[in-house]
Amino acid sequence: GFAGAVFIAGVSDQRMLLVWIVLVAAGIGGLLYSLFRGGLAERLRRVVRPEARHGQIGAIAVFVCDAAEEVRELGPKASALGTITIGVTAMDILVGICLYASFGERVPFLTLAAAQCAHAIVSAIPISPNVTGIPYAVSASILHEVAGIAPEVLAAAIAVRFLMASAVFWISFAIGTGSLFRPPRFSIQGELFDHLASK
């Protein structure tokens, strides 16, 4: 996503683009290592005590600590899961390219990567989840402004992606939990995630 944003901003020198990607990847990698392996999360947890969890910054710090603990519990599986996540994300972008090509539109990989990255960031904000449509509008505006995709093509492509993603997501979860042809065993999505993570 960051590489796509740099590409959209107009870095003419490909070597400079590569330098940016390497620097950002190293920075993110160092931060993640500090959080998940280097003990930064434990020190942060000692600073942010339960009785002092007030405001957005405190909530974010607690979230980071909780996420770090969950990742650490994955142990050796964390690297493999990270690699799978990157591979699946790249495949998702390629599927998006094919979808727009079926409508007669050519969208560069990095442009679609930037649009989907913006979609993911906006959808993670509590006031603008996917159901509000705001993340889709953000990604559509990037594709419209940068790649010149017509609004009617964007509407059709977003509808197809939304329906297919929903179908794949819920069918996969139903199969994974054995509830495809019988009532669901979990009333809360968090319980379902915990169940799948324990397998």
BAVO-422646 format. One record per atom (N, C-alpha, C, O, CB): x, y, z; residue in three letters. Coordinates in steps of 0.02 Angstrom, whole numbers. Glycine has a CB too. Layout:
// BAVO-422646
     px     py     pz res
      X      Y      Z ala
...
***
This chain:
// BAVO-422646
     px     py     pz res
     40    -60      0 gly
      0      0      0 gly
     43     63      0 gly
     28    110    -37 gly
    -46      0     59 gly
     95     64     42 phe
    139    123     43 phe
    175    131    -24 phe
    181    186    -49 phe
    190    117    101 phe
    198     75    -51 ala
    231     78   -117 ala
    183    107   -169 ala
    204    147   -211 ala
    255      7   -139 ala
    120     88   -165 gly
     71    115   -211 gly
     61    189   -201 gly
     54    226   -250 gly
      5     79   -203 gly
     60    211   -138 ala
     52    283   -125 ala
    110    323   -152 ala
    100    377   -180 ala
     45    295    -49 ala
    171    297   -145 val
    230    331   -172 val
    226    333   -248 val
    242    383   -280 val
    295    296   -149 val
    203    278   -278 phe
    196    273   -350 phe
    146    325   -375 phe
    158    359   -425 phe
    173    202   -372 phe
     90    332   -340 ile
     38    380   -358 ile
     65    451   -352 ile
     49    495   -393 ile
    -25    371   -315 ile
    105    464   -300 ala
    132    531   -289 ala
    180    551   -345 ala
    194    611   -353 ala
    167    534   -222 ala
    205    503   -382 gly
    245    521   -441 gly
    319    517   -431 gly
    355    564   -447 gly
    228    588   -462 gly
    345    461   -406 val
    417    451   -402 val
    439    425   -470 val
    426    368   -488 val
    436    402   -345 val
    475    468   -508 ser
    493    449   -576 ser
    551    399   -577 ser
    554    357   -622 ser
    512    511   -616 ser
    595    404   -529 asp
    653    360   -527 asp
    634    294   -493 asp
    616    295   -434 asp
    712    393   -491 asp
    637    239   -529 gln
    618    174   -500 gln
    664    153   -444 gln
    644    120   -397 gln
    617    120   -554 gln
    728    173   -449 arg
    774    156   -395 arg
    755    193   -331 arg
    762    166   -276 arg
    846    173   -416 arg
    733    255   -338 met
    712    293   -280 met
    650    261   -248 met
    644    258   -187 met
    697    367   -299 met
    604    237   -291 leu
    546    201   -265 leu
    567    140   -225 leu
    540    127   -172 leu
    498    181   -322 leu
    616    103   -251 leu
    640     43   -217 leu
    672     62   -150 leu
    663     27   -100 leu
    690      6   -261 leu
    710    117   -149 val
    741    140    -87 val
    687    157    -35 val
    693    138     23 val
    786    202   -100 val
    634    192    -56 trp
    579    209    -11 trp
    548    146     18 trp
    535    142     78 trp
    526    250    -47 trp
    535     97    -26 ile
    503     35     -4 ile
    547     -1     47 ile
    522    -24     99 ile
    489    -12    -64 ile
    612     -4     34 val
    658    -38     80 val
    661     -2    147 val
    661    -33    200 val
    728    -43     49 val
    665     65    145 leu
    669    104    207 leu
    605     95    249 leu
    609     86    310 leu
    680    178    191 leu
    548    100    217 val
    486     93    254 val
    479     22    281 val
    458     12    338 val
    425    111    210 val
    495    -29    240 ala
    492    -98    263 ala
    538   -109    322 ala
    519   -144    370 ala
    510   -146    205 ala
    598    -80    320 ala
    645    -87    376 ala
    618    -53    438 ala
    623    -80    493 ala
    713    -59    357 ala
    589      6    429 gly
    561     42    487 gly
    503      4    519 gly
    500     -3    580 gly
    538    111    466 gly
    458    -20    477 ile
    400    -58    503 ile
    425   -123    534 ile
    401   -143    587 ile
    350    -73    446 ile
    472   -156    501 gly
    499   -218    528 gly
    532   -208    596 gly
    523   -248    642 gly
    549   -249    480 gly
    571   -153    603 gly
    603   -139    667 gly
    552   -124    721 gly
    560   -146    778 gly
    649    -80    659 gly
    500    -86    704 leu
    448    -71    753 leu
    412   -134    775 leu
    401   -145    835 leu
    398    -21    724 leu
    394   -177    727 leu
    359   -239    744 leu
    403   -284    786 leu
    379   -316    833 leu
    337   -275    681 leu
    468   -288    769 tyr
    513   -329    809 tyr
    517   -304    880 tyr
    516   -342    928 tyr
    583   -330    777 tyr
    521   -237    887 ser
    524   -208    955 ser
    461   -222    994 ser
    463   -236   1054 ser
    535   -132    951 ser
    404   -220    960 leu
    340   -232    994 leu
    332   -305   1013 leu
    316   -321   1071 leu
    282   -211    950 leu
    344   -350    965 phe
    326   -420    975 phe
    383   -463   1002 phe
    370   -514   1034 phe
    303   -448    911 phe
    444   -443    991 arg
    500   -484   1014 arg
    545   -448   1063 arg
    574   -478   1109 arg
    542   -507    955 arg
    552   -383   1055 gly
    600   -346   1095 gly
    577   -324   1163 gly
    615   -293   1200 gly
    620   -286   1058 gly
    516   -340   1182 gly
    492   -324   1249 gly
    463   -255   1257 gly
    448   -234   1313 gly
    547   -333   1297 gly
    456   -218   1201 leu
    427   -151   1206 leu
    355   -153   1232 leu
    334   -109   1269 leu
    429   -116   1138 leu
    318   -204   1212 ala
    249   -210   1234 ala
    244   -218   1309 ala
    199   -190   1341 ala
    215   -269   1199 ala
    291   -257   1339 glu
    289   -267   1412 glu
    303   -202   1448 glu
    271   -186   1498 glu
    340   -320   1432 glu
    352   -163   1423 arg
    367    -99   1454 arg
    309    -51   1447 arg
    293    -13   1493 arg
    431    -68   1423 arg
    277    -53   1389 leu
    219    -10   1377 leu
    162    -30   1423 leu
    126     13   1449 leu
    196    -14   1304 leu
    153    -95   1434 arg
    100   -120   1479 arg
    111    -95   1550 arg
     63    -79   1585 arg
     98   -197   1477 arg
    174    -91   1572 arg
    188    -67   1640 arg
    173      8   1647 arg
    153     31   1700 arg
    262    -80   1658 arg
    182     45   1592 val
    168    117   1593 val
     92    129   1592 val
     67    171   1629 val
    201    152   1533 val
     57     91   1550 val
    -15    100   1543 val
    -49     51   1590 val
    -65     -6   1571 val
    -39     88   1469 val
    -60     71   1651 arg
    -91     29   1701 arg
   -167     27   1691 arg
   -196     75   1665 arg
    -74     54   1772 arg
   -200    -28   1711 pro
   -272    -34   1701 pro
   -312     25   1728 pro
   -361     47   1697 pro
   -297    -97   1732 pro
   -291     51   1786 glu
   -331    105   1816 glu
   -320    172   1779 glu
   -358    220   1789 glu
   -312    113   1889 glu
   -268    175   1736 ala
   -254    238   1700 ala
   -271    234   1626 ala
   -245    273   1586 ala
   -181    255   1708 ala
   -315    188   1608 arg
   -332    180   1537 arg
   -387    230   1517 arg
   -444    212   1506 arg
   -356    107   1524 arg
   -366    292   1512 his
   -414    343   1493 his
   -392    374   1427 his
   -333    383   1414 his
   -419    397   1548 his
   -442    390   1385 gly
   -427    424   1322 gly
   -407    376   1267 gly
   -398    316   1277 gly
   -373    474   1332 gly
   -401    405   1207 gln
   -386    366   1148 gln
   -315    338   1149 gln
   -304    281   1128 gln
   -396    408   1085 gln
   -267    377   1172 ile
   -198    354   1172 ile
   -190    293   1217 ile
   -156    245   1199 ile
   -150    411   1195 ile
   -222    295   1275 gly
   -220    237   1320 gly
   -252    176   1289 gly
   -226    121   1296 gly
   -254    254   1386 gly
   -309    186   1255 ala
   -343    130   1223 ala
   -300    100   1168 ala
   -297     39   1160 ala
   -411    153   1194 ala
   -266    143   1129 ile
   -222    119   1076 ile
   -164     80   1105 ile
   -145     27   1080 ile
   -196    177   1033 ile
   -134    106   1160 ala
    -78     72   1191 ala
    -98      3   1217 ala
    -61    -46   1208 ala
    -50    114   1249 ala
   -157     -1   1248 val
   -182    -66   1272 val
   -193   -114   1214 val
   -176   -173   1219 val
   -248    -57   1313 val
   -222    -88   1160 phe
   -233   -130   1101 phe
   -167   -158   1074 phe
   -162   -217   1057 phe
   -269    -91   1046 phe
   -116   -115   1070 val
    -50   -136   1045 val
    -22   -191   1090 val
      5   -240   1065 val
     -2    -76   1042 val
    -28   -182   1156 cys
     -2   -232   1203 cys
    -39   -299   1194 cys
     -8   -351   1192 cys
    -10   -207   1275 cys
   -105   -296   1189 asp
   -145   -357   1180 asp
   -126   -393   1115 asp
   -119   -454   1113 asp
   -220   -341   1181 asp
   -119   -353   1061 ala
   -101   -383    996 ala
    -32   -415    999 ala
    -21   -469    972 ala
   -103   -329    940 ala
     15   -380   1033 ala
     83   -408   1039 ala
     82   -474   1076 ala
    117   -521   1057 ala
    129   -358   1076 ala
     42   -479   1129 glu
     38   -542   1167 glu
      8   -598   1124 glu
     31   -655   1127 glu
     -4   -532   1230 glu
    -43   -581   1085 glu
    -74   -633   1042 glu
    -26   -657    989 glu
    -23   -717    974 glu
   -138   -606   1010 glu
     12   -611    959 val
     61   -630    908 val
    116   -673    938 val
    137   -722    909 val
     91   -568    874 val
    139   -653    998 arg
    193   -691   1031 arg
    170   -763   1047 arg
    210   -809   1044 arg
    215   -656   1096 arg
    106   -771   1063 glu
     80   -838   1077 glu
     80   -883   1015 glu
     79   -944   1022 glu
     10   -833   1105 glu
     82   -853    956 leu
     85   -894    895 leu
    153   -929    888 leu
    158   -980    855 leu
     72   -850    833 leu
    204   -900    920 gly
    270   -930    919 gly
    299   -935    849 gly
    297   -886    811 gly
    268   -999    949 gly
    326   -994    830 pro
    357  -1002    764 pro
    308   -995    706 pro
    328   -984    649 pro
    390  -1070    761 pro
    242  -1001    721 lys
    193   -995    667 lys
    186   -924    641 lys
    160   -913    586 lys
    126  -1021    692 lys
    208   -874    680 ala
    197   -805    662 ala
    228   -787    594 ala
    197   -753    554 ala
    226   -759    716 ala
    290   -810    582 ser
    323   -794    518 ser
    286   -825    460 ser
    276   -794    408 ser
    395   -818    519 ser
    266   -888    468 ala
    229   -922    414 ala
    162   -888    400 ala
    143   -880    343 ala
    218   -996    431 ala
    127   -868    454 leu
     63   -835    446 leu
     71   -767    413 leu
     30   -747    372 leu
     28   -828    513 leu
    125   -732    430 gly
    139   -667    398 gly
    152   -675    324 gly
    128   -636    283 gly
    199   -634    431 gly
    191   -727    306 thr
    205   -740    235 thr
    141   -757    197 thr
    130   -734    142 thr
    256   -797    228 thr
     99   -799    228 ile
     35   -817    197 ile
     -8   -755    187 ile
    -40   -747    135 ile
     -3   -870    240 ile
     -9   -711    237 thr
    -49   -650    233 thr
    -27   -606    175 thr
    -68   -581    137 thr
    -45   -611    299 thr
     39   -598    167 ile
     66   -557    112 ile
     48   -589     45 ile
     28   -554     -1 ile
    142   -549    118 ile
     55   -655     40 gly
     39   -690    -23 gly
    -35   -684    -41 gly
    -52   -671    -99 gly
     57   -763    -17 gly
    -78   -692      9 val
   -150   -687     -3 val
   -169   -616    -23 val
   -211   -606    -66 val
   -190   -709     59 val
   -137   -566      8 thr
   -151   -497     -9 thr
   -132   -482    -81 thr
   -169   -449   -118 thr
   -115   -449     39 thr
    -73   -507   -102 ala
    -51   -498   -171 ala
   -100   -531   -219 ala
   -116   -503   -271 ala
     20   -526   -182 ala
   -123   -591   -202 met
   -173   -625   -244 met
   -237   -586   -248 met
   -269   -582   -300 met
   -186   -696   -217 met
   -258   -556   -191 asp
   -319   -516   -190 asp
   -313   -457   -238 asp
   -361   -440   -273 asp
   -333   -492   -119 asp
   -255   -424   -239 ile
   -244   -368   -285 ile
   -246   -392   -357 ile
   -274   -358   -400 ile
   -177   -333   -269 ile
   -215   -450   -371 leu
   -216   -477   -439 leu
   -287   -493   -461 leu
   -305   -482   -519 leu
   -171   -539   -444 leu
   -327   -521   -416 val
   -397   -534   -432 val
   -434   -469   -448 val
   -475   -466   -494 val
   -432   -571   -373 val
   -419   -416   -410 gly
   -448   -351   -423 gly
   -429   -325   -492 gly
   -470   -297   -527 gly
   -427   -301   -370 gly
   -366   -334   -511 ile
   -343   -313   -577 ile
   -382   -350   -631 ile
   -404   -319   -680 ile
   -267   -326   -586 ile
   -391   -415   -622 cys
   -429   -455   -671 cys
   -502   -433   -674 cys
   -533   -432   -727 cys
   -425   -531   -653 cys
   -530   -416   -616 leu
   -599   -394   -614 leu
   -608   -330   -654 leu
   -655   -324   -694 leu
   -622   -383   -541 leu
   -565   -281   -643 tyr
   -570   -219   -680 tyr
   -556   -230   -755 tyr
   -585   -197   -797 tyr
   -522   -165   -652 tyr
   -510   -276   -769 ala
   -497   -292   -840 ala
   -558   -321   -874 ala
   -569   -310   -933 ala
   -438   -342   -845 ala
   -599   -359   -836 ser
   -660   -387   -865 ser
   -711   -332   -883 ser
   -755   -342   -925 ser
   -693   -436   -816 ser
   -703   -273   -852 phe
   -745   -216   -869 phe
   -711   -171   -921 phe
   -736   -117   -938 phe
   -761   -175   -807 phe
   -654   -193   -946 gly
   -618   -155   -997 gly
   -574    -99   -969 gly
   -555    -54  -1006 gly
   -667   -125  -1044 gly
   -558   -102   -906 glu
   -517    -50   -874 glu
   -450    -80   -852 glu
   -448   -136   -825 glu
   -553    -19   -813 glu
   -396    -43   -862 arg
   -330    -65   -842 arg
   -309    -27   -779 arg
   -303     34   -780 arg
   -277    -55   -899 arg
   -298    -64   -725 val
   -276    -33   -662 val
   -208    -61   -643 val
   -201   -122   -634 val
   -329    -46   -604 val
   -157    -18   -636 pro
    -90    -43   -615 pro
    -92    -74   -546 pro
   -133    -55   -503 pro
    -39     15   -616 pro
    -48   -122   -535 phe
    -44   -158   -472 phe
    -35   -110   -413 phe
    -71   -116   -363 phe
     13   -208   -473 phe
     12    -63   -419 leu
     27    -19   -363 leu
    -31     29   -348 leu
    -43     47   -290 leu
     90     21   -377 leu
    -67     49   -400 thr
   -125     93   -389 thr
   -179     56   -349 thr
   -207     83   -302 thr
   -153    118   -456 thr
   -193     -6   -370 leu
   -244    -45   -334 leu
   -220    -62   -263 leu
   -260    -64   -217 leu
   -260   -109   -373 leu
   -154    -73   -256 ala
   -127    -87   -189 ala
   -138    -27   -143 ala
   -157    -35    -85 ala
    -52   -104   -193 ala
   -126     34   -169 ala
   -136     94   -129 ala
   -210    102   -111 ala
   -226    120    -54 ala
   -111    156   -166 ala
   -254     89   -158 ala
   -326     96   -146 ala
   -349     47    -93 ala
   -388     65    -49 ala
   -366     86   -211 ala
   -326    -16    -98 gln
   -347    -66    -49 gln
   -316    -54     20 gln
   -347    -70     71 gln
   -329   -136    -74 gln
   -256    -26     21 cys
   -225     -8     85 cys
   -266     47    118 cys
   -279     44    178 cys
   -151     15     74 cys
   -286     98     80 ala
   -327    151    108 ala
   -393    123    133 ala
   -418    143    186 ala
   -339    206     55 ala
   -422     77     95 his
   -485     44    116 his
   -476     10    183 his
   -517     17    228 his
   -508     -6     62 his
   -421    -28    190 ala
   -409    -65    252 ala
   -400    -19    312 ala
   -426    -32    366 ala
   -348   -110    245 ala
   -362     36    302 ile
   -350     83    356 ile
   -415    116    379 ile
   -429    121    439 ile
   -298    136    335 ile
   -455    139    330 val
   -517    173    347 val
   -566    124    381 val
   -601    143    427 val
   -550    204    284 val
   -568     61    357 ser
   -615     13    386 ser
   -596     -6    457 ser
   -638    -31    495 ser
   -618    -50    343 ser
   -533      5    477 ala
   -512    -10    545 ala
   -531     44    594 ala
   -527     33    655 ala
   -437    -21    546 ala
   -552    102    570 ile
   -574    156    614 ile
   -644    139    639 ile
   -688    124    600 ile
   -573    225    576 ile
   -655    142    705 pro
   -719    121    733 pro
   -781    155    703 pro
   -833    124    698 pro
   -719    133    807 pro
   -774    218    682 ile
   -833    253    656 ile
   -845    242    582 ile
   -895    266    554 ile
   -827    327    669 ile
   -800    205    549 ser
   -810    194    477 ser
   -795    122    456 ser
   -752    111    413 ser
   -765    242    437 ser
   -829     73    485 pro
   -818      4    464 pro
   -846     -7    393 pro
   -877     37    364 pro
   -852    -45    514 pro
   -834    -67    367 asn
   -855    -82    298 asn
   -929    -71    287 asn
   -949    -48    233 asn
   -838   -154    282 asn
   -970    -86    337 val
  -1043    -81    327 val
  -1066    -10    314 val
  -1120      0    286 val
  -1079   -108    388 val
  -1026     41    332 thr
  -1045    110    318 thr
  -1034    128    245 thr
  -1063    177    220 thr
  -1006    158    363 thr
   -993     89    210 gly
   -978    105    140 gly
   -923    156    132 gly
   -899    167     76 gly
  -1039    130    106 gly
   -901    187    187 ile
   -849    239    182 ile
   -782    211    156 ile
   -752    243    113 ile
   -837    271    251 ile
   -759    152    180 pro
   -696    125    152 pro
   -700    113     76 pro
   -651    125     40 pro
   -678     61    187 pro
   -758     90     53 tyr
   -766     79    -19 tyr
   -764    145    -57 tyr
   -736    149   -112 tyr
   -831     42    -33 tyr
   -794    197    -28 ala
   -793    263    -61 ala
   -722    291    -65 ala
   -704    321   -115 ala
   -838    312    -22 ala
   -683    280    -12 val
   -613    304    -12 val
   -573    269    -66 val
   -538    302   -105 val
   -581    292     57 val
   -577    202    -69 ser
   -539    166   -120 ser
   -564    183   -190 ser
   -524    189   -237 ser
   -543     90   -109 ser
   -629    192   -198 ala
   -657    210   -264 ala
   -633    278   -286 ala
   -619    289   -345 ala
   -734    208   -261 ala
   -629    325   -238 ser
   -606    393   -257 ser
   -534    392   -281 ser
   -516    429   -327 ser
   -614    441   -198 ser
   -492    350   -249 ile
   -422    344   -271 ile
   -420    315   -342 ile
   -384    341   -385 ile
   -382    298   -223 ile
   -458    262   -354 leu
   -458    231   -421 leu
   -487    278   -473 leu
   -465    278   -531 leu
   -498    166   -420 leu
   -536    318   -454 his
   -566    365   -502 his
   -517    421   -519 his
   -508    439   -577 his
   -631    395   -473 his
   -486    450   -467 glu
   -441    507   -478 glu
   -375    487   -510 glu
   -350    523   -553 glu
   -427    542   -412 glu
   -348    430   -490 val
   -281    411   -514 val
   -284    370   -578 val
   -248    383   -626 val
   -245    371   -460 val
   -328    319   -579 ala
   -331    275   -637 ala
   -386    295   -686 ala
   -390    266   -741 ala
   -343    203   -614 ala
   -428    343   -669 gly
   -479    366   -715 gly
   -535    317   -726 gly
   -566    316   -780 gly
   -449    383   -779 gly
   -549    275   -676 ile
   -602    225   -683 ile
   -670    261   -679 ile
   -681    302   -634 ile
   -596    170   -629 ile
   -715    244   -725 ala
   -781    276   -726 ala
   -821    255   -664 ala
   -815    199   -641 ala
   -819    256   -791 ala
   -863    301   -638 pro
   -902    286   -578 pro
   -946    224   -584 pro
   -953    186   -536 pro
   -945    345   -561 pro
   -976    213   -643 glu
  -1020    155   -650 glu
   -980     89   -649 glu
  -1005     39   -624 glu
  -1060    159   -716 glu
   -919     91   -675 val
   -876     31   -672 val
   -855     19   -599 val
   -854    -38   -576 val
   -814     40   -717 val
   -838     73   -563 leu
   -819     66   -493 leu
   -876     37   -452 leu
   -865     -8   -411 leu
   -798    134   -464 leu
   -937     61   -464 ala
   -995     36   -427 ala
  -1005    -39   -440 ala
  -1017    -77   -393 ala
  -1058     75   -446 ala
  -1001    -59   -504 ala
  -1010   -130   -521 ala
   -955   -173   -491 ala
   -969   -227   -464 ala
  -1013   -139   -597 ala
   -892   -151   -496 ala
   -836   -190   -471 ala
   -838   -196   -395 ala
   -825   -250   -368 ala
   -769   -159   -493 ala
   -855   -142   -361 ile
   -859   -144   -288 ile
   -915   -191   -266 ile
   -907   -228   -218 ile
   -871    -73   -259 ile
   -971   -189   -301 ala
  -1027   -234   -284 ala
  -1006   -307   -292 ala
  -1022   -348   -249 ala
  -1088   -219   -328 ala
   -972   -323   -347 val
   -949   -392   -358 val
   -900   -413   -304 val
   -906   -467   -276 val
   -916   -398   -428 val
   -851   -370   -289 arg
   -801   -386   -238 arg
   -833   -396   -170 arg
   -815   -442   -133 arg
   -747   -332   -235 arg
   -880   -352   -153 phe
   -913   -356    -88 phe
   -951   -422    -81 phe
   -946   -456    -31 phe
   -960   -297    -77 phe
   -990   -439   -133 leu
  -1030   -500   -131 leu
   -985   -562   -129 leu
   -998   -609    -90 leu
  -1077   -503   -191 leu
   -933   -563   -170 met
   -888   -621   -171 met
   -850   -629   -106 met
   -843   -684    -80 met
   -839   -616   -230 met
   -825   -572    -79 ala
   -787   -576    -16 ala
   -832   -600     40 ala
   -811   -641     82 ala
   -757   -507      2 ala
   -894   -575     43 ser
   -940   -597     95 ser
   -956   -671     89 ser
   -957   -707    138 ser
  -1005   -556     92 ser
   -968   -694     27 ala
   -983   -764     16 ala
   -925   -809     36 ala
   -934   -859     71 ala
  -1002   -777    -57 ala
   -865   -791     13 val
   -806   -832     29 val
   -792   -832    104 val
   -778   -884    134 val
   -743   -806     -9 val
   -797   -773    136 phe
   -783   -767    208 phe
   -830   -810    249 phe
   -807   -851    289 phe
   -788   -694    230 phe
   -895   -802    239 trp
   -943   -836    283 trp
   -948   -910    267 trp
   -959   -950    313 trp
  -1010   -805    277 trp
   -941   -930    204 ile
   -941  -1001    188 ile
   -880  -1035    218 ile
   -885  -1090    245 ile
   -944  -1013    111 ile
   -822  -1002    213 ser
   -760  -1030    241 ser
   -766  -1038    317 ser
   -746  -1090    344 ser
   -700   -986    224 ser
   -794   -988    350 phe
   -802   -992    423 phe
   -852  -1046    442 phe
   -843  -1081    491 phe
   -824   -925    451 phe
   -905  -1052    402 ala
   -955  -1104    417 ala
   -924  -1174    410 ala
   -937  -1218    451 ala
  -1016  -1098    370 ala
   -883  -1183    359 ile
   -849  -1247    350 ile
   -799  -1259    406 ile
   -795  -1314    434 ile
   -813  -1250    281 ile
   -761  -1206    423 gly
   -710  -1213    475 gly
   -738  -1229    543 gly
   -706  -1263    583 gly
   -670  -1149    480 gly
   -798  -1205    558 thr
   -828  -1218    623 thr
   -879  -1274    622 thr
   -909  -1290    674 thr
   -862  -1155    649 thr
   -888  -1305    565 gly
   -935  -1361    560 gly
  -1007  -1341    567 gly
  -1049  -1382    585 gly
   -919  -1412    611 gly
  -1023  -1277    552 ser
  -1092  -1254    560 ser
  -1125  -1237    493 ser
  -1172  -1197    490 ser
  -1093  -1192    605 ser
  -1100  -1269    439 leu
  -1127  -1253    372 leu
  -1200  -1276    366 leu
  -1241  -1241    337 leu
  -1085  -1286    318 leu
  -1216  -1335    393 phe
  -1283  -1362    386 phe
  -1320  -1370    453 phe
  -1370  -1405    456 phe
  -1281  -1429    351 phe
  -1293  -1338    505 arg
  -1328  -1340    570 arg
  -1318  -1273    605 arg
  -1276  -1234    584 arg
  -1302  -1398    615 arg
  -1356  -1259    657 pro
  -1353  -1194    690 pro
  -1282  -1178    713 pro
  -1244  -1223    733 pro
  -1400  -1192    750 pro
  -1262  -1114    710 pro
  -1195  -1094    731 pro
  -1183  -1107    805 pro
  -1228  -1100    846 pro
  -1182  -1021    715 pro
  -1122  -1127    821 arg
  -1104  -1141    890 arg
  -1083  -1078    927 arg
  -1076  -1079    988 arg
  -1048  -1191    893 arg
  -1073  -1023    891 phe
  -1048   -962    923 phe
  -1095   -904    909 phe
  -1114   -892    852 phe
   -977   -946    897 phe
  -1113   -869    962 ser
  -1157   -811    954 ser
  -1117   -746    947 ser
  -1144   -696    924 ser
  -1205   -807   1013 ser
  -1054   -748    966 ile
  -1011   -689    962 ile
   -953   -705    916 ile
   -922   -758    921 ile
   -986   -667   1033 ile
   -938   -658    870 gln
   -885   -670    822 gln
   -818   -681    855 gln
   -777   -721    831 gln
   -881   -612    773 gln
   -806   -645    910 gly
   -742   -654    945 gly
   -732   -725    970 gly
   -676   -751    967 gly
   -738   -606   1004 gly
   -785   -757    993 glu
   -781   -827   1015 glu
   -763   -872    956 glu
   -725   -920    963 glu
   -847   -851   1046 glu
   -791   -856    898 leu
   -776   -896    838 leu
   -702   -889    820 leu
   -670   -939    804 leu
   -820   -873    778 leu
   -675   -828    822 phe
   -605   -818    806 phe
   -560   -855    855 phe
   -511   -886    835 phe
   -588   -743    807 phe
   -577   -853    920 asp
   -538   -888    970 asp
   -539   -964    958 asp
   -488   -998    965 asp
   -564   -873   1040 asp
   -597   -989    938 his
   -604  -1061    924 his
   -559  -1081    865 his
   -524  -1131    869 his
   -678  -1079    908 his
   -561  -1041    812 leu
   -520  -1057    752 leu
   -446  -1050    768 leu
   -406  -1090    743 leu
   -539  -1012    693 leu
   -428  -1001    808 ala
   -357   -991    824 ala
   -330  -1048    866 ala
   -269  -1061    865 ala
   -348   -925    861 ala
   -373  -1082    904 ser
   -351  -1137    948 ser
   -341  -1201    909 ser
   -313  -1249    936 ser
   -400  -1148   1004 ser
   -363  -1205    847 lys
   -357  -1267    808 lys
   -288  -1277    781 lys
   -274  -1326    747 lys
   -407  -1268    750 lys
***
